[in-house]
Amino acid sequence: MKFTLGFRNVKHEDLDFLLQLRKLSMNKHLENAKIKLTQEQHIERIKEHYYDSHIILRDRKPIGLIKFGVVSLKGTSKSLHIRQLQILPKYQGQGIGSKVLLVVKKKALQLQLPITLNVLLKNPARGLYLRHGFQIEGKNKVEFQMRCPLEVIAA
C-alpha cells in the first residue's frame, strides 16, 4: 500500500488531537506499567518540549507525533533523544514507525549524534527499535533506556 508520509511543526490548536492520540496510543501501555495519569497529567506530558513536536502526516492527514531534541548525557556527550513517538493504533503495523525512524536517523547523522529513547517495558514498540539497531542500555521498574550508536546509524 502506497502512501505519502510527511511532517509539520506542531501548532497550539493541535492540543486536542495530541490528547486523543496519547490516550489511544498509550493508555493500554501505561495501564500495563501500572501508571495511572489524570487528564491534566496527560496534557502536562504533551506540553513538555511542545515545540520539539512534529505531527506525522499520512496523505496530509494527522496520524501521529514524533517529539525529539538534542540532550546532554554524561560528561560532554550528547544525543538526539526521542521523547515521544506515537501513531494512532489503526495506522500501526504499516511501516510508518520505521519510516519515521529513518527520518530521525538522517537528522542524527547530520548532527553526528547517537539516538536515545526510553520505552515502557511491555510496549511492543521495543521490537521496532531493536530492528532499527537500538540496544538496551539500562532498565528500571517502568522502562528500558535504549540507544542507537552513530556507527549503526551510519551503516
N, C-alpha and C positions, 0 to 999 in steps of 0.2 A: 504494500500500500504506500503510494507516494504522498508526501505532504511537505509543505513548506514550514520550516521552523525558523522563528525569529525571536527577537528580544526587544524590549523597550524599557526605558527607565521607569521606575515606579512613580506614581503620582499620588497626591493626597487623596483623591477620590477612589483609589484602589483599595482602601482600607476594608470595605465590606467584602469585596472579592477575596482579599487575603485572609480575612477571618473565616470565611466559608471554606476556603482552600485548606487552611490549617486544621480546622475541625475534621473535614472529610479525609484528609491525608494522614493526620497524626493521632487522632483520638484513640484509635484501636491500639497503636503502638505505645502511647502514653499509658493507657489502661494496663497493658501487659507489663509495663515497667512500674505499675502501682503509683503512677503520678496523676494526681487529680488537679486540674487547673480551673480556676474560675474564668469567666468571660474576660474580666479585667486582666488577669494574668496572661491569657492568650493575646490580648491586644498589646500588653506591655512587651511581650516577646516579639510581636510583629514590628513594633515601633523601634526596637533595638536596631541600631545601624540601618535605619529605614532607607536612607539614600544610597546604601550599598546594594539595594534590592533591584532586581530586574525581573519583569514579568516575562514568562515564557509564552510565546505565541505559536499556535499551530494554525496555519492558514489564517493568520491575523486575529485569531480568537484566543483570549487569555486562558491558559490551561495549567499554569504553574508559576513557580517562583524559584529563582536562584539568588542567594544573597552571599556575597563573598567579598573579602578585602584582605589587604596585607596586614599581618600581625607580627609582633615581635615575639620571638621564642626565647629560650635561654641564651644568655650572653648577647652577642650582637647578631645572631642569626634571625632570619625572618621566614615567613611562609605566606602563601596565598591560602587563606583559610576559608573554607566553605562553611558558612554559618547555618544556612538552611538550603535544602533542595527539596521542593515539594511539587508533586504533579497530581492533578486530580485523579482519583482512583480509576475512572473509566478510560484514562489515557495511559495508565501504567502498563508495562509489559509490551510496549510497542517500539522500543528502541529510543524513546525520547530522552531518557536519562543518560544513555550512552552518548547521544549527540550533544547534550548539554555539557557533559564532562569533557568531550573533545574540545569544545569552545573554551572551557576553563583551562584545559591543558595548554592550549595555544597561548592564552594570556600568561600562564605561569612560565612558559618557555620565553616569551618576550621579556618578562621580568627576571628571568633566571632564578626562580624560586621553586621549592618543593610545594606541594599542596597538602594541607592538613584538614581534617574534619573529625567530628565526633558523631557516632551513630548509636542509637539505642541498642542494647544487647539483643533484643529479639526482633529488630526491624530487618526484614528481608532485603532492604536496600544494601546491607553489608555485602551481599553477594555481588551486586553491581560494582561496588567499589573494589572488591577483591579481583574481579575480572579486569578491571582497569589498572591493575598494578599497585593498588593501595596495600599497605601492610599494617597489621595491627601492632601498634607500639605500646599500648597500655590499655588498662581496663579498670573500671571502678564498679560499684554496685549497680550502676544505671547504664553506662555506655562504654563503647570502645573508643579509643583515640587511634586514629588511622593517619597514615602518611604515604604520599606517593613521591618518592625521591625524584630529583631532577633528572638523573640518568635514565629512569624508567620513562619519564615524560618525553625525553629527547629521543628515545629509541624508536 
